[in-house]
Amino acid sequence: MLHDIWVLMIEKGWLLALLRGAGITLLIGFLGAVIGLATAIPLAILRWRRVPALSQLVDAYSIVVRGVPGLLVIYLLFFGSVDWVQKIASAFGYAESAENAYPLIIGIAAIAAISCAYSIEVIRGALQAVPAGLLEAARSLSLSPRVTFSRVTLPLALRLALGGINNVWQMTIKDTSLVSVVGMQELMRAAAVAAGITRSPLLFYCMAAAMFFGMTVASQVLFNRVEKHFNRGFTRG
């Protein structure tokens, strides 16, 4: 049995195919999470400050994206834009390049949109959790509202949000398995192809599960270290 696994994984190159899929999974997940978080911070601030009209739009976006399956978000982005993107690319002579790159772009955009919706709620909750006593202390030092927000409120909120951001990242990594529907050869798609060709589904899906678990454990260790670093000097209440 071990010899058969060795032949499939090493000699026939399926392990390399799975590793390439894992690399694409990490690429899509990382870029989607970073773009989603960078977009979520200003949107969460708008909602936290209750800016007229804009906060309602942010709230609607968050509710809609969190309320529908991630697969549907990918379908809507892909089929809602593929035609006009192809027309624009063809007009500039980049039809083939656009066709090759478009699934990756859509995959990252969809993961970013989903990640952003959840990150908005995490950051908004963290902003609301900043102790009022610290804000009163800042006012007693005659700090302006802008300085108070940039030097006190936002840094503390981001520190408080680390646990929630970790949860969003873990969810994002698993959501990358959905982008195979637009043609991306990520980890789950690579495992499915290998399972179909070799007729060894249990082996390859177990390998995919082990790789996802490895990503999760490594991410958890990294976030624990980051939280420990930023929690220095703070006592737990």
C-alpha positions in Angstrom: 0.0 0.0 0.0 2.8 2.4 0.9 4.5 1.6 -2.4 1.3 2.4 -4.3 1.0 5.8 -2.5 4.7 6.5 -3.3 4.1 5.7 -6.9 1.0 8.0 -7.2 2.4 10.9 -5.2 6.1 11.0 -6.2 6.6 9.0 -9.4 3.5 10.2 -11.1 3.8 13.7 -9.7 0.4 14.1 -8.0 2.0 15.5 -4.8 3.5 18.3 -6.9 0.0 19.0 -8.4 -1.5 19.2 -4.9 1.3 21.5 -3.7 0.7 23.8 -6.7 -3.0 23.8 -5.8 -2.2 24.6 -2.2 0.0 27.5 -3.5 -2.9 28.9 -5.5 -5.2 28.5 -2.5 -2.9 30.5 -0.3 -2.4 33.1 -3.0 -6.1 33.7 -3.5 -6.8 33.5 0.2 -4.1 35.9 1.2 -4.8 38.5 -1.5 -8.5 38.2 -0.9 -8.1 38.6 2.9 -5.7 41.6 2.6 -7.9 43.4 0.1 -11.0 42.6 2.1 -9.5 43.8 5.4 -8.1 47.0 3.8 -11.6 47.7 2.3 -13.4 46.8 5.5 -11.6 49.2 7.8 -12.9 52.4 6.2 -16.3 50.9 5.6 -16.5 49.8 9.3 -15.6 53.3 10.4 -18.4 54.8 8.3 -20.9 52.4 9.8 -19.5 53.0 13.4 -19.8 56.7 12.9 -23.3 56.3 11.5 -22.6 58.6 8.5 -26.0 59.3 6.9 -26.8 57.2 3.8 -23.2 55.7 3.6 -23.6 53.7 6.8 -26.9 52.3 5.5 -25.2 51.3 2.3 -22.4 49.6 4.1 -24.9 47.8 6.4 -26.9 46.6 3.3 -23.7 45.3 1.6 -22.7 43.4 4.8 -26.1 41.9 5.3 -26.5 40.8 1.6 -23.1 39.3 1.2 -23.2 37.5 4.5 -26.8 36.4 3.8 -26.1 34.5 0.5 -23.8 31.5 -0.2 -20.3 32.3 -1.1 -20.7 30.2 -4.3 -23.5 32.5 -5.4 -21.3 35.6 -4.9 -18.7 34.0 -7.2 -21.3 33.2 -9.8 -22.8 36.7 -9.7 -19.4 38.3 -10.1 -18.2 36.0 -12.9 -21.3 35.9 -15.1 -22.2 39.5 -14.3 -18.9 40.8 -15.7 -17.4 38.3 -18.0 -19.1 39.5 -21.2 -18.1 43.2 -20.9 -14.6 42.3 -19.7 -14.1 40.2 -22.8 -15.4 43.0 -25.1 -13.0 45.5 -23.5 -10.1 43.2 -23.6 -10.8 42.3 -27.3 -11.0 46.0 -28.2 -7.4 46.4 -26.9 -6.1 43.2 -28.3 -5.8 41.3 -25.0 -8.6 38.8 -25.3 -6.4 35.8 -24.7 -4.6 37.3 -21.7 -7.9 38.4 -20.2 -9.4 34.9 -20.7 -6.4 33.3 -18.9 -6.2 35.8 -16.0 -9.9 36.4 -15.5 -10.7 33.4 -13.3 -7.9 34.3 -10.9 -9.0 38.0 -10.8 -12.7 36.9 -10.2 -11.6 34.4 -7.5 -9.6 37.0 -5.6 -12.4 39.6 -6.0 -15.1 37.2 -4.7 -13.0 36.1 -1.8 -12.2 39.7 -1.0 -15.9 40.7 -1.1 -16.9 37.9 1.2 -14.0 38.5 3.6 -14.8 42.3 3.6 -18.4 41.7 4.6 -17.4 39.7 7.7 -14.4 41.9 8.6 -16.7 45.0 8.7 -18.7 43.4 11.5 -15.5 42.4 13.4 -13.9 45.8 13.2 -17.2 47.7 14.0 -17.6 45.5 17.1 -14.0 46.2 18.1 -14.5 50.0 17.7 -17.5 49.8 20.0 -15.5 47.8 22.5 -12.8 50.4 23.0 -13.1 51.4 26.7 -14.8 54.7 27.2 -12.3 55.6 30.0 -9.4 55.7 27.6 -11.3 58.1 25.3 -12.1 60.3 28.3 -8.4 60.3 29.3 -7.5 61.4 25.7 -10.0 64.2 26.0 -8.6 65.3 29.3 -5.2 65.6 27.6 -6.9 68.0 25.1 -6.3 65.7 22.2 -8.3 66.6 19.1 -11.0 64.1 18.0 -8.8 63.2 14.9 -5.7 62.5 17.0 -7.7 60.6 19.6 -9.1 58.4 16.8 -5.8 57.8 15.0 -3.7 57.4 18.1 -6.1 55.7 20.6 -9.3 54.4 19.2 -8.2 52.8 15.9 -5.0 51.1 17.2 -6.9 49.6 20.2 -9.8 48.5 18.0 -7.4 46.7 15.6 -5.8 45.0 18.6 -9.2 43.9 19.9 -10.2 42.7 16.4 -7.2 40.3 16.0 -9.2 37.3 17.2 -12.1 38.0 14.9 -9.7 38.7 12.0 -8.1 35.3 12.6 -11.6 33.7 12.4 -12.3 35.5 9.1 -8.9 34.4 7.7 -9.7 30.7 8.6 -13.0 31.0 6.9 -11.4 32.7 3.9 -8.9 29.8 3.4 -11.8 27.3 3.3 -13.9 29.5 1.0 -11.1 29.4 -1.6 -12.3 25.9 -2.5 -15.4 27.5 -4.1 -13.4 29.3 -6.8 -12.8 26.0 -8.7 -16.2 26.7 -10.4 -14.6 29.5 -12.5 -11.8 27.3 -13.6 -9.1 27.8 -10.9 -6.9 24.8 -10.2 -6.8 25.4 -6.4 -6.2 22.6 -3.8 -9.7 21.1 -3.8 -9.9 21.1 -7.6 -6.4 19.5 -7.9 -7.5 16.8 -5.4 -10.7 16.2 -7.4 -8.8 15.9 -10.7 -6.3 13.5 -9.1 -9.1 11.4 -7.5 -10.9 11.1 -10.8 -7.9 10.1 -12.9 -6.4 7.7 -10.4 -9.7 6.4 -8.9 -8.3 6.9 -5.4 -10.6 9.6 -4.0 -10.0 8.7 -0.3 -6.3 9.2 -0.6 -6.4 12.5 -2.4 -9.2 14.0 -0.3 -7.3 13.0 2.8 -4.2 14.7 1.5 -6.2 17.8 0.7 -7.7 17.7 4.2 -4.2 17.4 5.7 -3.0 20.4 3.8 -5.9 22.5 4.8 -5.4 21.5 8.4 -1.7 22.3 8.1 -2.6 25.8 6.8 -5.1 26.3 9.7 -2.6 25.2 12.3 0.2 27.4 10.9 -2.2 30.4 10.7 -3.3 29.9 14.3 0.2 29.8 15.5 1.1 32.9 13.6 -2.0 34.8 14.9 -1.3 33.7 18.5 2.2 35.2 18.2 0.9 38.4 16.8 -1.8 38.7 19.5 0.8 38.0 22.2 3.1 40.7 20.7 0.3 43.4 20.6 -1.1 42.4 24.0 2.2 43.2 25.8 1.6 45.7 28.5 -2.1 45.0 28.6 -3.7 43.1 31.5 -6.7 40.8 30.9 -9.8 42.0 32.6 
